[in-house]
Amino acid sequence: MMTRTGIGYDIHRLVQGRPLILGGTTIPYEKGLLGHSDADVLVHAACDALLGAVGMGDMGEHFPDTDLTWKDTSSMVFLDEIYRKILASGWELVNMDATVFAQAPKLSAHKPAMARNMAQCMGVSDDRINIKATTTEGLGVIGAGAGMAAMCVVLLQSPYPNSAPEAARGVND
Ligand code: MG
């Protein structure tokens, strides 16, 4: 069994007049994240971690924000498409661990729904995904409420000894 790991990071600005969507969950709040898609910063970090693990580049290469196709798209569409490519290249998720950095609102009550949404999107069990949330104790741009960030790491496994980043790239071509 081969394993590979990947890391993802993303940050988006918080603005008035947008829904706040994290892990595919709409969270009641006075502001939302600004972006070309729905700006789901948690799912974007997860997508980059998955792409990184199989050497498939980053989200910007796959879903450029200059492409109107992805305007206001649910980021779960990106996660679904990326994970399909990962499965097709012989890999599967062992576990995903992510942290959302947000000064407000309190996210603890929403963490199980975020994990469940992302697990269902990829067709894996909920216990493979762990979502954490933290404030930055009022420090920096996150602490000032100007935006939210997320970090994610994933571990993938493949039963195929010949699975390599080159194989994954081939699927993407
Ligand atoms: Mg993003």
Backbone and ligand atoms as CSV (ligand in chain L), in Angstrom:
chain,resi,resn,atom,element,x,y,z
A,1,MET,N,N,0.847,-1.199,0.000
A,1,MET,CA,C,0.000,0.000,0.000
A,1,MET,C,C,0.875,1.239,0.000
A,2,MET,N,N,0.733,2.058,-1.036
A,2,MET,CA,C,1.471,3.334,-1.073
A,2,MET,C,C,0.632,4.424,-0.427
A,3,THR,N,N,1.271,5.392,0.185
A,3,THR,CA,C,0.556,6.543,0.738
A,3,THR,C,C,1.184,7.839,0.236
A,4,ARG,N,N,0.369,8.859,0.182
A,4,ARG,CA,C,0.856,10.201,-0.168
A,4,ARG,C,C,0.090,11.217,0.667
A,5,THR,N,N,0.749,12.339,0.971
A,5,THR,CA,C,0.086,13.379,1.752
A,5,THR,C,C,0.093,14.696,0.991
A,6,GLY,N,N,-0.866,15.561,1.297
A,6,GLY,CA,C,-0.942,16.870,0.649
A,6,GLY,C,C,-1.433,17.913,1.633
A,7,ILE,N,N,-1.060,19.170,1.364
A,7,ILE,CA,C,-1.463,20.275,2.231
A,7,ILE,C,C,-2.169,21.344,1.400
A,8,GLY,N,N,-3.171,21.980,1.988
A,8,GLY,CA,C,-3.860,23.071,1.307
A,8,GLY,C,C,-4.082,24.236,2.245
A,9,TYR,N,N,-4.031,25.450,1.697
A,9,TYR,CA,C,-4.299,26.662,2.469
A,9,TYR,C,C,-5.094,27.617,1.593
A,10,ASP,N,N,-6.042,28.333,2.199
A,10,ASP,CA,C,-6.767,29.349,1.437
A,10,ASP,C,C,-7.240,30.432,2.387
A,11,ILE,N,N,-7.468,31.608,1.830
A,11,ILE,CA,C,-8.002,32.734,2.607
A,11,ILE,C,C,-8.931,33.537,1.709
A,12,HIS,N,N,-10.052,33.989,2.250
A,12,HIS,CA,C,-10.983,34.839,1.509
A,12,HIS,C,C,-11.429,36.006,2.381
A,13,ARG,N,N,-11.739,37.120,1.705
A,13,ARG,CA,C,-12.200,38.330,2.360
A,13,ARG,C,C,-13.670,38.171,2.785
A,14,LEU,N,N,-14.044,38.715,3.947
A,14,LEU,CA,C,-15.434,38.729,4.419
A,14,LEU,C,C,-16.089,40.045,4.020
A,15,VAL,N,N,-17.268,39.953,3.401
A,15,VAL,CA,C,-17.969,41.168,2.959
A,15,VAL,C,C,-19.459,41.073,3.279
A,16,GLN,N,N,-20.123,42.214,3.266
A,16,GLN,CA,C,-21.585,42.263,3.407
A,16,GLN,C,C,-22.220,41.724,2.126
A,17,GLY,N,N,-23.422,41.175,2.259
A,17,GLY,CA,C,-24.220,40.836,1.087
A,17,GLY,C,C,-23.881,39.519,0.420
A,18,ARG,N,N,-23.124,38.670,1.110
A,18,ARG,CA,C,-22.824,37.328,0.589
A,18,ARG,C,C,-23.198,36.320,1.665
A,19,PRO,N,N,-23.710,35.135,1.262
A,19,PRO,CA,C,-23.941,34.088,2.265
A,19,PRO,C,C,-22.606,33.515,2.749
A,20,LEU,N,N,-22.566,33.087,4.000
A,20,LEU,CA,C,-21.356,32.442,4.523
A,20,LEU,C,C,-21.492,30.937,4.354
A,21,ILE,N,N,-20.648,30.376,3.493
A,21,ILE,CA,C,-20.703,28.934,3.210
A,21,ILE,C,C,-19.363,28.311,3.548
A,22,LEU,N,N,-19.388,27.361,4.469
A,22,LEU,CA,C,-18.169,26.659,4.883
A,22,LEU,C,C,-18.445,25.162,4.878
A,23,GLY,N,N,-17.628,24.405,4.204
A,23,GLY,CA,C,-17.841,22.964,4.129
A,23,GLY,C,C,-19.215,22.643,3.539
A,24,GLY,N,N,-19.657,23.466,2.589
A,24,GLY,CA,C,-20.951,23.233,1.952
A,24,GLY,C,C,-22.140,23.545,2.843
A,25,THR,N,N,-21.885,24.135,4.017
A,25,THR,CA,C,-22.944,24.448,4.981
A,25,THR,C,C,-23.169,25.962,5.017
A,26,THR,N,N,-24.401,26.381,4.848
A,26,THR,CA,C,-24.706,27.812,4.960
A,26,THR,C,C,-24.864,28.163,6.437
A,27,ILE,N,N,-24.051,29.117,6.889
A,27,ILE,CA,C,-23.991,29.460,8.307
A,27,ILE,C,C,-24.546,30.870,8.503
A,28,PRO,N,N,-25.542,31.016,9.384
A,28,PRO,CA,C,-26.129,32.337,9.602
A,28,PRO,C,C,-25.072,33.323,10.122
A,29,TYR,N,N,-24.877,34.423,9.376
A,29,TYR,CA,C,-23.918,35.450,9.791
A,29,TYR,C,C,-24.183,36.700,8.963
A,30,GLU,N,N,-23.739,37.824,9.480
A,30,GLU,CA,C,-24.024,39.110,8.808
A,30,GLU,C,C,-23.175,39.327,7.560
A,31,LYS,N,N,-22.115,38.554,7.399
A,31,LYS,CA,C,-21.226,38.684,6.241
A,31,LYS,C,C,-20.978,37.311,5.615
A,32,GLY,N,N,-20.429,37.336,4.404
A,32,GLY,CA,C,-20.045,36.098,3.741
A,32,GLY,C,C,-18.710,36.266,3.057
A,33,LEU,N,N,-18.182,35.176,2.528
A,33,LEU,CA,C,-16.853,35.226,1.909
A,33,LEU,C,C,-16.965,35.632,0.441
A,34,LEU,N,N,-16.037,36.494,0.041
A,34,LEU,CA,C,-16.018,37.034,-1.321
A,34,LEU,C,C,-15.121,36.169,-2.200
A,35,GLY,N,N,-15.635,35.817,-3.383
A,35,GLY,CA,C,-14.832,35.028,-4.317
A,35,GLY,C,C,-15.593,34.811,-5.603
A,36,HIS,N,N,-14.912,34.233,-6.570
A,36,HIS,CA,C,-15.520,33.987,-7.880
A,36,HIS,C,C,-16.593,32.898,-7.763
A,37,SER,N,N,-16.271,31.841,-7.026
A,37,SER,CA,C,-17.245,30.775,-6.752
A,37,SER,C,C,-18.012,31.169,-5.486
A,38,ASP,N,N,-18.488,30.198,-4.708
A,38,ASP,CA,C,-19.137,30.534,-3.438
A,38,ASP,C,C,-18.116,30.859,-2.343
A,39,ALA,N,N,-16.820,30.793,-2.697
A,39,ALA,CA,C,-15.721,31.190,-1.803
A,39,ALA,C,C,-15.652,30.356,-0.521
A,40,ASP,N,N,-16.033,29.075,-0.637
A,40,ASP,CA,C,-15.984,28.158,0.512
A,40,ASP,C,C,-14.520,27.849,0.822
A,41,VAL,N,N,-13.967,28.624,1.743
A,41,VAL,CA,C,-12.525,28.586,1.998
A,41,VAL,C,C,-12.073,27.212,2.512
A,42,LEU,N,N,-12.943,26.540,3.257
A,42,LEU,CA,C,-12.607,25.213,3.784
A,42,LEU,C,C,-12.517,24.186,2.651
A,43,VAL,N,N,-13.490,24.207,1.763
A,43,VAL,CA,C,-13.476,23.247,0.654
A,43,VAL,C,C,-12.322,23.556,-0.310
A,44,HIS,N,N,-11.989,24.835,-0.480
A,44,HIS,CA,C,-10.853,25.180,-1.344
A,44,HIS,C,C,-9.542,24.636,-0.770
A,45,ALA,N,N,-9.367,24.757,0.546
A,45,ALA,CA,C,-8.155,24.207,1.170
A,45,ALA,C,C,-8.124,22.689,1.019
A,46,ALA,N,N,-9.290,22.048,1.169
A,46,ALA,CA,C,-9.374,20.591,1.022
A,46,ALA,C,C,-9.041,20.167,-0.412
A,47,CYS,N,N,-9.558,20.917,-1.386
A,47,CYS,CA,C,-9.292,20.596,-2.798
A,47,CYS,C,C,-7.795,20.708,-3.093
A,48,ASP,N,N,-7.151,21.755,-2.593
A,48,ASP,CA,C,-5.720,21.922,-2.840
A,48,ASP,C,C,-4.898,20.822,-2.165
A,49,ALA,N,N,-5.335,20.397,-0.987
A,49,ALA,CA,C,-4.630,19.316,-0.298
A,49,ALA,C,C,-4.728,18.020,-1.114
A,50,LEU,N,N,-5.924,17.729,-1.634
A,50,LEU,CA,C,-6.125,16.515,-2.435
A,50,LEU,C,C,-5.297,16.570,-3.719
A,51,LEU,N,N,-5.324,17.723,-4.393
A,51,LEU,CA,C,-4.550,17.861,-5.633
A,51,LEU,C,C,-3.062,17.739,-5.351
A,52,GLY,N,N,-2.631,18.333,-4.235
A,52,GLY,CA,C,-1.217,18.277,-3.881
A,52,GLY,C,C,-0.738,16.857,-3.639
A,53,ALA,N,N,-1.589,16.047,-3.000
A,53,ALA,CA,C,-1.186,14.685,-2.651
A,53,ALA,C,C,-0.886,13.835,-3.878
A,54,VAL,N,N,-1.608,14.100,-4.971
A,54,VAL,CA,C,-1.380,13.300,-6.185
A,54,VAL,C,C,-0.605,14.080,-7.254
A,55,GLY,N,N,-0.057,15.224,-6.870
A,55,GLY,CA,C,0.786,15.971,-7.810
A,55,GLY,C,C,0.020,16.539,-8.985
A,56,MET,N,N,-1.238,16.934,-8.737
A,56,MET,CA,C,-2.081,17.455,-9.812
A,56,MET,C,C,-2.182,18.975,-9.790
A,57,GLY,N,N,-1.221,19.648,-9.211
A,57,GLY,CA,C,-1.224,21.114,-9.249
A,57,GLY,C,C,-2.101,21.720,-8.178
A,58,ASP,N,N,-2.837,22.772,-8.544
A,58,ASP,CA,C,-3.702,23.441,-7.567
A,58,ASP,C,C,-5.052,23.803,-8.196
A,59,MET,N,N,-5.950,24.282,-7.367
A,59,MET,CA,C,-7.322,24.589,-7.818
A,59,MET,C,C,-7.369,25.616,-8.937
A,60,GLY,N,N,-6.465,26.603,-8.862
A,60,GLY,CA,C,-6.459,27.661,-9.880
A,60,GLY,C,C,-6.219,27.119,-11.281
A,61,GLU,N,N,-5.446,26.028,-11.378
A,61,GLU,CA,C,-5.180,25.418,-12.681
A,61,GLU,C,C,-6.411,24.692,-13.212
A,62,HIS,N,N,-7.150,24.071,-12.288
A,62,HIS,CA,C,-8.296,23.244,-12.692
A,62,HIS,C,C,-9.565,24.063,-12.898
A,63,PHE,N,N,-9.744,25.089,-12.042
A,63,PHE,CA,C,-10.970,25.899,-12.073
A,63,PHE,C,C,-10.597,27.376,-12.033
A,64,PRO,N,N,-10.031,27.914,-13.116
A,64,PRO,CA,C,-9.544,29.298,-13.091
A,64,PRO,C,C,-10.668,30.305,-12.835
A,65,ASP,N,N,-10.349,31.340,-12.032
A,65,ASP,CA,C,-11.395,32.316,-11.693
A,65,ASP,C,C,-11.662,33.292,-12.838
A,66,THR,N,N,-10.973,33.071,-13.971
A,66,THR,CA,C,-11.279,33.841,-15.177
A,66,THR,C,C,-12.344,33.137,-16.016
A,67,ASP,N,N,-12.702,31.902,-15.614
A,67,ASP,CA,C,-13.679,31.095,-16.355
A,67,ASP,C,C,-15.067,31.329,-15.760
A,68,LEU,N,N,-15.967,31.909,-16.559
A,68,LEU,CA,C,-17.304,32.250,-16.059
A,68,LEU,C,C,-18.108,31.011,-15.678
A,69,THR,N,N,-17.666,29.824,-16.157
A,69,THR,CA,C,-18.344,28.568,-15.794
A,69,THR,C,C,-18.454,28.434,-14.283
A,70,TRP,N,N,-17.411,28.923,-13.580
A,70,TRP,CA,C,-17.327,28.675,-12.127
A,70,TRP,C,C,-17.870,29.840,-11.304
A,71,LYS,N,N,-18.462,30.844,-11.963
A,71,LYS,CA,C,-19.001,31.998,-11.235
A,71,LYS,C,C,-20.113,31.544,-10.301
A,72,ASP,N,N,-19.950,31.838,-8.997
A,72,ASP,CA,C,-20.937,31.516,-7.942
A,72,ASP,C,C,-21.222,30.010,-7.819
A,73,THR,N,N,-20.354,29.176,-8.403
A,73,THR,CA,C,-20.526,27.719,-8.304
A,73,THR,C,C,-20.313,27.251,-6.867
A,74,SER,N,N,-21.126,26.247,-6.453
A,74,SER,CA,C,-20.854,25.593,-5.166
A,74,SER,C,C,-19.500,24.904,-5.241
A,75,SER,N,N,-18.657,25.150,-4.257
A,75,SER,CA,C,-17.319,24.544,-4.263
A,75,SER,C,C,-17.374,23.033,-4.105
A,76,MET,N,N,-18.541,22.504,-3.694
A,76,MET,CA,C,-18.680,21.054,-3.612
A,76,MET,C,C,-18.549,20.422,-4.997
A,77,VAL,N,N,-18.886,21.189,-6.034
A,77,VAL,CA,C,-18.697,20.711,-7.417
A,77,VAL,C,C,-17.206,20.472,-7.678
A,78,PHE,N,N,-16.357,21.376,-7.176
A,78,PHE,CA,C,-14.902,21.225,-7.350
A,78,PHE,C,C,-14.399,19.995,-6.588
A,79,LEU,N,N,-14.879,19.858,-5.336
A,79,LEU,CA,C,-14.446,18.724,-4.504
A,79,LEU,C,C,-14.856,17.408,-5.152
A,80,ASP,N,N,-16.097,17.357,-5.648
A,80,ASP,CA,C,-16.608,16.157,-6.299
A,80,ASP,C,C,-15.745,15.805,-7.518
A,81,GLU,N,N,-15.454,16.796,-8.338
A,81,GLU,CA,C,-14.702,16.540,-9.563
A,81,GLU,C,C,-13.263,16.122,-9.261
A,82,ILE,N,N,-12.641,16.775,-8.316
A,82,ILE,CA,C,-11.260,16.450,-7.963
A,82,ILE,C,C,-11.176,15.042,-7.361
A,83,TYR,N,N,-12.129,14.718,-6.478
A,83,TYR,CA,C,-12.047,13.401,-5.841
A,83,TYR,C,C,-12.336,12.280,-6.855
A,84,ARG,N,N,-13.182,12.550,-7.836
A,84,ARG,CA,C,-13.404,11.570,-8.910
A,84,ARG,C,C,-12.098,11.281,-9.656
A,85,LYS,N,N,-11.323,12.330,-9.926
A,85,LYS,CA,C,-10.047,12.152,-10.624
A,85,LYS,C,C,-9.068,11.363,-9.761
A,86,ILE,N,N,-9.112,11.618,-8.457
A,86,ILE,CA,C,-8.218,10.907,-7.547
A,86,ILE,C,C,-8.563,9.412,-7.517
A,87,LEU,N,N,-9.873,9.104,-7.412
A,87,LEU,CA,C,-10.303,7.701,-7.436
A,87,LEU,C,C,-9.923,7.045,-8.761
A,88,ALA,N,N,-10.122,7.791,-9.856
A,88,ALA,CA,C,-9.843,7.241,-11.186
A,88,ALA,C,C,-8.365,6.956,-11.384
A,89,SER,N,N,-7.515,7.657,-10.623
A,89,SER,CA,C,-6.081,7.413,-10.761
A,89,SER,C,C,-5.574,6.422,-9.714
A,90,GLY,N,N,-6.503,5.769,-9.004
A,90,GLY,CA,C,-6.121,4.655,-8.147
A,90,GLY,C,C,-5.878,5.001,-6.687
A,91,TRP,N,N,-6.242,6.212,-6.285
A,91,TRP,CA,C,-6.025,6.634,-4.899
A,91,TRP,C,C,-7.348,6.779,-4.174
A,92,GLU,N,N,-7.285,6.662,-2.821
A,92,GLU,CA,C,-8.474,6.953,-2.016
A,92,GLU,C,C,-8.064,7.655,-0.731
A,93,LEU,N,N,-9.026,8.383,-0.159
A,93,LEU,CA,C,-8.757,9.156,1.059
A,93,LEU,C,C,-8.660,8.240,2.275
A,94,VAL,N,N,-7.564,8.367,3.005
A,94,VAL,CA,C,-7.469,7.719,4.318
A,94,VAL,C,C,-8.079,8.655,5.355
A,95,ASN,N,N,-7.583,9.880,5.423
A,95,ASN,CA,C,-8.207,10.873,6.300
A,95,ASN,C,C,-7.874,12.287,5.861
A,96,MET,N,N,-8.721,13.192,6.287
A,96,MET,CA,C,-8.555,14.621,6.029
A,96,MET,C,C,-8.684,15.333,7.364
A,97,ASP,N,N,-7.784,16.268,7.625
A,97,ASP,CA,C,-7.847,17.061,8.857
A,97,ASP,C,C,-7.722,18.526,8.478
A,98,ALA,N,N,-8.685,19.326,8.910
A,98,ALA,CA,C,-8.698,20.734,8.492
A,98,ALA,C,C,-8.972,21.650,9.674
A,99,THR,N,N,-8.460,22.866,9.579
A,99,THR,CA,C,-8.746,23.912,10.566
A,99,THR,C,C,-9.268,25.148,9.844
A,100,VAL,N,N,-10.378,25.687,10.338
A,100,VAL,CA,C,-10.893,26.965,9.846
A,100,VAL,C,C,-10.490,28.038,10.853
A,101,PHE,N,N,-9.943,29.152,10.341
A,101,PHE,CA,C,-9.549,30.285,11.178
A,101,PHE,C,C,-10.582,31.389,10.990
A,102,ALA,N,N,-11.356,31.669,12.027
A,102,ALA,CA,C,-12.418,32.669,11.940
A,102,ALA,C,C,-12.619,33.299,13.312
A,103,GLN,N,N,-12.654,34.616,13.356
A,103,GLN,CA,C,-12.875,35.281,14.648
A,103,GLN,C,C,-14.333,35.132,15.080
A,104,ALA,N,N,-15.250,35.202,14.097
A,104,ALA,CA,C,-16.688,35.046,14.355
A,104,ALA,C,C,-17.321,34.604,13.039
A,105,PRO,N,N,-18.474,33.933,13.072
A,105,PRO,CA,C,-19.223,33.489,14.239
A,105,PRO,C,C,-18.623,32.217,14.841
A,106,LYS,N,N,-19.197,31.760,15.932
A,106,LYS,CA,C,-18.796,30.486,16.529
A,106,LYS,C,C,-19.154,29.360,15.553
A,107,LEU,N,N,-18.201,28.510,15.267
A,107,LEU,CA,C,-18.424,27.468,14.246
A,107,LEU,C,C,-18.611,26.070,14.836
A,108,SER,N,N,-18.419,25.935,16.149
A,108,SER,CA,C,-18.381,24.580,16.722
A,108,SER,C,C,-19.646,23.770,16.423
A,109,ALA,N,N,-20.811,24.409,16.469
A,109,ALA,CA,C,-22.059,23.671,16.252
A,109,ALA,C,C,-22.190,23.196,14.802
A,110,HIS,N,N,-21.435,23.807,13.903
A,110,HIS,CA,C,-21.562,23.490,12.469
A,110,HIS,C,C,-20.520,22.483,11.977
A,111,LYS,N,N,-19.551,22.173,12.823
A,111,LYS,CA,C,-18.459,21.292,12.370
A,111,LYS,C,C,-18.939,19.915,11.913
A,112,PRO,N,N,-19.865,19.262,12.653
A,112,PRO,CA,C,-20.315,17.939,12.184
A,112,PRO,C,C,-20.988,18.002,10.809
A,113,ALA,N,N,-21.774,19.056,10.555
A,113,ALA,CA,C,-22.453,19.174,9.255
A,113,ALA,C,C,-21.427,19.385,8.142
A,114,MET,N,N,-20.392,20.189,8.417
A,114,MET,CA,C,-19.353,20.417,7.403
A,114,MET,C,C,-18.656,19.102,7.048
A,115,ALA,N,N,-18.297,18.335,8.071
A,115,ALA,CA,C,-17.606,17.057,7.840
A,115,ALA,C,C,-18.510,16.100,7.070
A,116,ARG,N,N,-19.785,16.083,7.447
A,116,ARG,CA,C,-20.742,15.174,6.797
A,116,ARG,C,C,-20.925,15.551,5.326
A,117,ASN,N,N,-21.080,16.841,5.058
A,117,ASN,CA,C,-21.245,17.292,3.660
A,117,ASN,C,C,-20.048,16.899,2.803
A,118,MET,N,N,-18.858,17.132,3.332
A,118,MET,CA,C,-17.656,16.845,2.549
A,118,MET,C,C,-17.472,15.346,2.372
A,119,ALA,N,N,-17.795,14.567,3.412
A,119,ALA,CA,C,-17.690,13.109,3.323
A,119,ALA,C,C,-18.675,12.573,2.280
A,120,GLN,N,N,-19.908,13.077,2.330
A,120,GLN,CA,C,-20.926,12.610,1.374
A,120,GLN,C,C,-20.535,12.970,-0.053
A,121,CYS,N,N,-19.941,14.153,-0.208
A,121,CYS,CA,C,-19.526,14.603,-1.542
A,121,CYS,C,C,-18.498,13.636,-2.134
A,122,MET,N,N,-17.601,13.131,-1.274
A,122,MET,CA,C,-16.541,12.229,-1.743
A,122,MET,C,C,-16.937,10.755,-1.631
A,123,GLY,N,N,-18.076,10.481,-0.992
A,123,GLY,CA,C,-18.505,9.098,-0.833
A,123,GLY,C,C,-17.657,8.323,0.155
A,124,VAL,N,N,-17.187,9.008,1.196
A,124,VAL,CA,C,-16.414,8.340,2.254
A,124,VAL,C,C,-17.166,8.500,3.572
A,125,SER,N,N,-16.789,7.712,4.581
A,125,SER,CA,C,-17.483,7.812,5.859
A,125,SER,C,C,-17.049,9.077,6.614
A,126,ASP,N,N,-17.973,9.592,7.424
A,126,ASP,CA,C,-17.752,10.857,8.145
A,126,ASP,C,C,-16.482,10.821,8.992
A,127,ASP,N,N,-16.165,9.632,9.516
A,127,ASP,CA,C,-15.052,9.564,10.470
A,127,ASP,C,C,-13.686,9.721,9.803
A,128,ARG,N,N,-13.666,9.850,8.485
A,128,ARG,CA,C,-12.389,10.107,7.787
A,128,ARG,C,C,-12.068,11.594,7.727
A,129,ILE,N,N,-13.031,12.414,8.141
A,129,ILE,CA,C,-12.859,13.868,8.023
A,129,ILE,C,C,-13.003,14.520,9.390
A,130,ASN,N,N,-12.013,15.316,9.757
A,130,ASN,CA,C,-12.044,16.043,11.021
A,130,ASN,C,C,-11.948,17.541,10.736
A,131,ILE,N,N,-12.932,18.281,11.235
A,131,ILE,CA,C,-12.939,19.733,11.041
A,131,ILE,C,C,-12.703,20.404,12.394
A,132,LYS,N,N,-11.751,21.310,12.422
A,132,LYS,CA,C,-11.489,22.088,13.627
A,132,LYS,C,C,-11.720,23.567,13.303
A,133,ALA,N,N,-12.021,24.342,14.340
A,133,ALA,CA,C,-12.185,25.784,14.144
A,133,ALA,C,C,-11.470,26.505,15.271
A,134,THR,N,N,-10.854,27.628,14.927
A,134,THR,CA,C,-10.189,28.429,15.942
A,134,THR,C,C,-10.298,29.907,15.600
A,135,THR,N,N,-10.282,30.750,16.612
A,135,THR,CA,C,-10.115,32.181,16.373
A,135,THR,C,C,-8.609,32.444,16.311
A,136,THR,N,N,-8.247,33.676,16.036
A,136,THR,CA,C,-6.821,34.027,16.134
A,136,THR,C,C,-6.601,34.969,17.317
A,137,GLU,N,N,-7.510,34.842,18.324
A,137,GLU,CA,C,-7.404,35.656,19.542
A,137,GLU,C,C,-7.385,37.146,19.219
A,138,GLY,N,N,-8.104,37.506,18.158
A,138,GLY,CA,C,-8.194,38.922,17.798
A,138,GLY,C,C,-6.977,39.460,17.060
A,139,LEU,N,N,-6.028,38.615,16.750
A,139,LEU,CA,C,-4.788,39.075,16.098
A,139,LEU,C,C,-4.895,39.032,14.575
A,140,GLY,N,N,-4.278,39.996,13.925
A,140,GLY,CA,C,-4.139,39.976,12.473
A,140,GLY,C,C,-5.439,40.220,11.727
A,141,VAL,N,N,-5.409,39.979,10.391
A,141,VAL,CA,C,-6.575,40.268,9.557
A,141,VAL,C,C,-7.754,39.349,9.881
A,142,ILE,N,N,-7.463,38.110,10.264
A,142,ILE,CA,C,-8.550,37.184,10.639
A,142,ILE,C,C,-9.192,37.674,11.932
A,143,GLY,N,N,-8.347,38.037,12.879
A,143,GLY,CA,C,-8.838,38.510,14.175
A,143,GLY,C,C,-9.660,39.777,14.059
A,144,ALA,N,N,-9.326,40.610,13.069
A,144,ALA,CA,C,-10.062,41.857,12.850
A,144,ALA,C,C,-11.377,41.616,12.107
A,145,GLY,N,N,-11.603,40.379,11.693
A,145,GLY,CA,C,-12.854,40.044,10.998
A,145,GLY,C,C,-12.849,40.406,9.529
A,146,ALA,N,N,-11.668,40.640,8.959
A,146,ALA,CA,C,-11.588,41.014,7.539
A,146,ALA,C,C,-11.688,39.809,6.618
A,147,GLY,N,N,-11.480,38.617,7.154
A,147,GLY,CA,C,-11.543,37.423,6.314
A,147,GLY,C,C,-11.511,36.148,7.136
A,148,MET,N,N,-11.548,35.047,6.424
A,148,MET,CA,C,-11.417,33.718,7.052
A,148,MET,C,C,-10.402,32.920,6.244
A,149,ALA,N,N,-9.700,32.028,6.926
A,149,ALA,CA,C,-8.719,31.175,6.264
A,149,ALA,C,C,-8.963,29.725,6.664
A,150,ALA,N,N,-8.365,28.817,5.920
A,150,ALA,CA,C,-8.460,27.396,6.266
A,150,ALA,C,C,-7.189,26.677,5.830
A,151,MET,N,N,-6.802,25.700,6.620
A,151,MET,CA,C,-5.696,24.807,6.278
A,151,MET,C,C,-6.217,23.383,6.288
A,152,CYS,N,N,-5.630,22.541,5.444
A,152,CYS,CA,C,-6.092,21.153,5.372
A,152,CYS,C,C,-4.928,20.244,5.015
A,153,VAL,N,N,-4.870,19.097,5.655
A,153,VAL,CA,C,-3.944,18.051,5.219
A,153,VAL,C,C,-4.744,16.790,4.930
A,154,VAL,N,N,-4.277,16.038,3.938
A,154,VAL,CA,C,-4.924,14.762,3.618
A,154,VAL,C,C,-3.861,13.669,3.529
A,155,LEU,N,N,-4.314,12.456,3.802
A,155,LEU,CA,C,-3.509,11.264,3.527
A,155,LEU,C,C,-4.307,10.400,2.554
A,156,LEU,N,N,-3.638,10.011,1.467
A,156,LEU,CA,C,-4.263,9.124,0.484
A,156,LEU,C,C,-3.529,7.793,0.486
A,157,GLN,N,N,-4.218,6.734,0.091
A,157,GLN,CA,C,-3.552,5.450,-0.081
A,157,GLN,C,C,-3.938,4.851,-1.423
A,158,SER,N,N,-3.044,4.000,-1.925
A,158,SER,CA,C,-3.320,3.301,-3.165
A,158,SER,C,C,-2.797,1.875,-3.052
A,159,PRO,N,N,-3.619,0.899,-3.456
A,159,PRO,CA,C,-3.151,-0.486,-3.427
A,159,PRO,C,C,-2.248,-0.816,-4.609
A,160,TYR,N,N,-2.150,0.112,-5.551
A,160,TYR,CA,C,-1.398,-0.174,-6.778
A,160,TYR,C,C,0.041,0.309,-6.641
A,161,PRO,N,N,0.989,-0.602,-6.675
A,161,PRO,CA,C,2.387,-0.207,-6.458
A,161,PRO,C,C,2.903,0.756,-7.508
A,162,ASN,N,N,2.255,0.785,-8.680
A,162,ASN,CA,C,2.750,1.662,-9.743
A,162,ASN,C,C,2.067,3.024,-9.758
A,163,SER,N,N,1.154,3.256,-8.785
A,163,SER,CA,C,0.497,4.554,-8.744
A,163,SER,C,C,1.532,5.627,-8.473
A,164,ALA,N,N,1.530,6.631,-9.289
A,164,ALA,CA,C,2.523,7.693,-9.170
A,164,ALA,C,C,1.871,8.997,-9.603
A,165,PRO,N,N,2.468,10.115,-9.264
A,165,PRO,CA,C,1.898,11.388,-9.703
A,165,PRO,C,C,1.685,11.442,-11.210
A,166,GLU,N,N,2.548,10.782,-11.973
A,166,GLU,CA,C,2.426,10.795,-13.440
A,166,GLU,C,C,1.095,10.175,-13.868
A,167,ALA,N,N,0.683,9.126,-13.160
A,167,ALA,CA,C,-0.585,8.467,-13.502
A,167,ALA,C,C,-1.747,9.419,-13.266
A,168,ALA,N,N,-1.675,10.153,-12.159
A,168,ALA,CA,C,-2.739,11.089,-11.837
A,168,ALA,C,C,-2.800,12.208,-12.876
A,169,ARG,N,N,-1.627,12.680,-13.302
A,169,ARG,CA,C,-1.593,13.744,-14.308
A,169,ARG,C,C,-2.238,13.273,-15.616
A,170,GLY,N,N,-2.013,11.988,-15.927
A,170,GLY,CA,C,-2.569,11.434,-17.157
A,170,GLY,C,C,-4.081,11.520,-17.174
A,171,VAL,N,N,-4.712,11.291,-15.998
A,171,VAL,CA,C,-6.158,11.361,-15.884
A,171,VAL,C,C,-6.629,12.780,-16.155
A,172,ASN,N,N,-5.799,13.722,-15.760
A,172,ASN,CA,C,-6.179,15.128,-15.872
A,172,ASN,C,C,-6.026,15.678,-17.284
A,173,ASP,N,N,-5.264,14.978,-18.120
A,173,ASP,CA,C,-4.971,15.507,-19.464
A,173,ASP,C,C,-6.208,15.464,-20.361
L,1,MG,MG,MG,-10.238,30.091,-2.653
